[in-house]
Amino acid sequence: MRSIILIILLQLPVLSQIIFQKPLSERVANYHIKATLDCQAKMIKASEKLIWRNSSQQLIRELQFHLYMNAFRNDSSTFLSQSRKLYPDTPSRPRQELGGVYIQRFVLNSTYDLLHSIEYIQPNDSNQHDSTVVKVKLPQPVQPGEEVSLEIDFRCKLPKIIARTGYSDDFFLLGQWFPKIGVYQEGKWYCHQFFPNSEFFADFGNYEVEFTLPIQYITGATGILLREESGDSLKTLFYRAEDVHDFAVVAWPKFKQEIRDIKGTRVILLYAPEHSVHSKRYMTAITAAIKYFNNWISPFPYPQITVVDPPIHALRAGGMEYPCFITGGAIWGFPAEFRLFPEEVTIHEFAHQYFYGILASNEAEEPWLDEGFTCYATLKIMNHAYGKSASLSELFNIQISQIDEYKRSYLKRPDLDSVWKASWDFRRRAYGVNTYAKPALILHTLENFLGQAQMDTIMRRYYEKWKFRHPRTADFLALVDSISVRDMGWYFDQALLSTKVLDYEVDSLSCEEAVTLDSSQGEAINEYHSRVVIKRLGDFIFPVEIACIFDNGDTLRQNWDGVDSVYVLDYCTTSRIREAQVDPGQKVWLDLNWSNNSMMMKKNYFATIRHWLQVMKIYQQSLLGVFLF
Amino acid sequence: MIIKSIGWGLIKTFKQGTLIFLFWSVNLIISLIFLFPYLSAFNHFFSERIVSRLLEQANVYTYYTEFFHFFARPLQIARGNLLLGRLLILIISVILSAGVISTFLRDDQLNSKKFGADSWHFLGRMLRLGIFQLFIVIFFLMVSIVLYLPVIYFLPSLFVENIYFYFLIGWAGLAYLFVLFAFLVFDLSRIQLVKQDSPSILKTIWMAVLSLWRNPVQIYLLYFLLSLIWAAVILVYWTLQSYLSNNSFTGILLELVILQFFVGIQYWIRLSRFSALINISGIGENQEMAGNIG
């Protein structure tokens, strides 16, 4: 009986056609799409009706659309050609594995046939082989506040799975599959070509999608399933999503499904049958993420989220975010002590629901705003859910926390490029570290500098002010300045706009004994003159705390602004100095080398002995080899 | 017969404790020599830093990352040294194998003069045999990989993941047996070489194949069982060390002693394979060793 009530309660949101009584967003671009998936031909035949409103104050004389799927239309597209430059081992794709969108009908306001007015444009790189953006000249301009309707018939040939979209055998992930209008802001179109490192940017709106496919397929999508109509061999699913800026669908006949209600959000987990051992891990991770955001920033505003675990042959579909829809990734037998898959990836993609989904910044122009904030949130949730010291892994007794992994990435390329850049402007191999790891460390260091309470306030206000809108870096920085008691421009200038590196070192530590005469008592007193020399090895200036500990247990703390490159501390005390440490609380995660942040008067050989034993074990065995080898 | 031969081999080898001691010493000395630059770098990076206290308790990833990053150059040299050490011990093993085999064939206590003379006498041929073996093993490994390629090609449509995993384990097992065959033939060749003092290594390989042909199942099983015994020893060692705490100086010392004990046991099993093979293949029976040895 209880389970029946629970099922009814879970179904309540889908019984009504309207999800939100009061719109959460401006709803600029509203789509009604009827699509049929041809599983044999790997093709979608669809008709799309878009109601778009000019939300600007300008007259608009042309419209621009993304045709993302055309990135896979030929090997010379910007996406594929640059992929080969960035990653030289990227193979050319055989013809049958290419994809593309083909517009067959384009009618404005049910009157003007504009099919022949469509023109491919390359606003970013002038690559004539790239057809990921089109513009359409309008017969008459759209007035501010005016709505236009566009009826677009198109075919979408799905590529063999690439960039988290396409098919793999009988598995389909439909991402960026329909012509999607760009964003008109500040008197111009933001409709960039599809680059290997760039992601997406679109206006909020409602989506009604009627999706027809073979009856045996199990599906998941961005929207809520309102109803299903089944025929002999095909079925049509009616989905609705409100206040989102994209719509993704997944379909595979072999999916297993698990549904759970977490803090009022219905979680639908679709997983490969052989990954049933991981379903609990997925659920634990998504539960941790939902609950954390609930307390940290704001409850998840949508009624449902779909979590997809792709089969191994479609692993390239894994690790992606779409509104109310995320893909994880797991491999059978992946040890529970190593939480990169599926835990970290699930939490990361869920965090994108906020930093991309709701705070819909321009991922192409300012990728750090979505990936960096998401990484920052991921590390907070991982620490909270799995413990701070070994949140990512404790396999083979090696403790790896989420932030350690970001630090490793940052350490490899700390000064290759700056953070605040468009995704296509990064130097080779600089996108990953400057978009994911380094921004996470920047925000975590900021949190430690301002204090958690102030940082939490910043994050909450950032969300409240900019939810269901398109915040920019300048908006975030202005918000920080308005809340923080200190001007933080000096920090962001260095952290976001420069390639400066931060590294402090305790260079030397010395102590000399001196005997002085106490004039009042007439007795000889032992005094110790200690000197600590601290160096700033990098050019990033950041104020730090210095702690000196003495043999009698006293600790002297001092702040240093870090402006000069060398700082000398002299103490005259009755006890000998034992050790000195820069940033004793380990708050400055941007410090490249923490190991050199301290120095002790007496060397500690024990760690070396312990390490020696560990290495001896490995080496002596490796000299022996595997039996007989 | 197989169990008897293994037992015979283990007892005979146990009696040659000096041989086990010799190999264990070489292993330890090379480890100490070649690990020194690496550990020196580690000590230099950490010993005067406070983080070393953390590393006494756990393997903290961040500090190792920093160590590997900021000591990349010296560590590269140290890693090169480690590889050199492995190569050196391989060569020493090949060189000494003639002395080991002749000791077992004589069924005599180790005589250092004879051991040295035998090792010297067969030096060139043993090295040639070792190089030849290396090529054959690589060839066998490549054949195993080529046989595996169709599986990778058909992976998406044919296999579900867990079945594929079991298949992979099965394939690795078969590849192991396949490569084991190459080792088996070459171990028999070494015994034939010392027994016959043949100038041609190809002839000794052929003779080894013939002795394997005469008694393939038992010889193969013997070899396989010995490798299982070795695996069991490793398992016991891993289990034992998992119960030991190495966060105290005494704990570290104890673990080091146990490690040496198990290294010795492994050499015991490895050396006993020659003795057991001599017994089961009948190479040592009713035959005189070539007169010019020792």
Contacts between the chains, C-beta under 8 A, distances in Angstrom:
chain1	res1	chain2	res2	distance
A	168	B	156	6.4
A	169	B	156	5.1
A	169	B	157	5.8
A	272	B	161	7.4
A	273	B	160	7.4
A	274	B	160	5.0
A	274	B	161	4.4
A	274	B	162	5.0
A	275	B	161	7.6
A	311	B	160	7.9
A	311	B	161	7.3
A	312	B	155	8.0
A	312	B	161	4.8
A	312	B	164	7.8
A	313	B	155	6.5
A	313	B	156	3.7
A	313	B	157	7.9
A	331	B	161	7.1
A	332	B	161	4.0
A	332	B	162	4.9
A	332	B	165	5.9
A	333	B	162	7.4
A	333	B	165	5.8
A	389	B	58	7.8
A	389	B	60	7.9
A	397	B	58	7.3
A	397	B	59	6.1
A	398	B	59	4.6
A	398	B	61	6.1
A	399	B	58	5.3
A	399	B	59	6.4
A	399	B	60	5.6
A	399	B	61	6.2
A	400	B	61	4.3
A	401	B	61	7.5
A	401	B	62	8.0
A	404	B	60	7.9
A	404	B	61	4.5
A	404	B	62	4.6
A	404	B	65	7.1
A	405	B	61	7.9
A	407	B	62	5.5
A	407	B	65	6.7
A	408	B	61	7.4
A	408	B	62	7.7
A	408	B	65	4.7
A	411	B	65	6.1
A	411	B	66	6.9
A	411	B	69	5.1
A	412	B	69	7.4
A	579	B	50	5.9
A	581	B	50	5.8
A	592	B	66	7.9
A	593	B	66	5.2
A	593	B	69	7.9
A	593	B	70	6.0
A	594	B	51	6.7
A	594	B	62	6.7
A	594	B	63	7.1
A	594	B	66	6.5
A	595	B	45	6.5
A	595	B	46	6.7
A	595	B	49	5.3
A	595	B	51	5.2
A	595	B	63	5.5
A	595	B	66	4.8
A	595	B	67	6.8
A	595	B	70	7.7
A	596	B	49	6.8
A	596	B	70	8.0
A	597	B	49	7.8
A	597	B	50	7.9
A	598	B	49	5.2
A	598	B	50	3.8
A	598	B	51	6.9
A	599	B	48	5.6
A	599	B	49	6.7
A	599	B	50	7.8
A	600	B	48	5.6
A	600	B	49	7.2
A	600	B	50	6.2
A	603	B	47	4.3
A	603	B	48	5.2
A	604	B	46	7.9
A	604	B	47	5.7
A	604	B	48	7.6
A	604	B	52	4.5
A	604	B	53	6.4
A	604	B	56	7.8
A	605	B	43	6.9
A	605	B	47	5.7
A	606	B	52	7.4
A	606	B	56	5.2
A	606	B	249	7.3
A	607	B	46	5.6
A	607	B	47	7.2
A	607	B	52	3.9
A	607	B	53	7.3
A	607	B	55	4.1
A	607	B	56	5.0
A	608	B	39	6.4
A	608	B	42	5.7
A	608	B	43	4.4
A	608	B	46	6.7
A	608	B	47	5.9
A	608	B	52	7.6
A	609	B	249	7.4
A	609	B	252	6.0
A	610	B	55	7.1
A	610	B	56	5.9
A	610	B	246	6.2
A	610	B	247	7.4
A	610	B	252	6.2
A	611	B	39	7.2
A	611	B	42	5.6
A	611	B	55	6.9
A	612	B	35	7.4
A	612	B	39	5.3
A	612	B	42	8.0
A	613	B	246	6.1
A	613	B	252	5.1
A	613	B	255	6.1
A	613	B	256	5.9
A	613	B	259	7.8
A	614	B	59	7.9
A	614	B	246	8.0
A	615	B	35	6.0
A	615	B	38	6.9
A	615	B	39	6.9
A	616	B	31	6.1
A	616	B	35	6.8
A	616	B	256	7.1
A	616	B	259	6.8
A	617	B	241	7.9
A	617	B	259	5.8
A	619	B	31	5.1
A	619	B	34	7.6
A	619	B	35	5.8
A	619	B	82	6.7
A	619	B	85	7.6
A	620	B	27	5.8
A	620	B	28	7.1
A	620	B	31	5.1
A	620	B	259	6.7
A	620	B	263	5.4
A	621	B	263	7.7
A	622	B	86	6.4
A	623	B	27	5.2
A	623	B	30	6.3
A	623	B	31	6.4
A	623	B	85	6.7
A	623	B	86	6.0
A	623	B	89	4.8
A	624	B	27	6.7
A	624	B	263	6.6
A	624	B	266	5.4
A	624	B	267	7.4
A	624	B	270	7.6
A	627	B	226	7.5
A	627	B	227	4.6
A	627	B	230	4.1
A	627	B	231	7.2
A	627	B	269	7.6
A	627	B	270	7.1
A	628	B	180	7.2
A	628	B	183	5.0
A	628	B	187	7.6
A	628	B	223	7.7
A	628	B	227	6.7
A	628	B	270	7.0
A	628	B	273	6.9
A	629	B	183	7.3
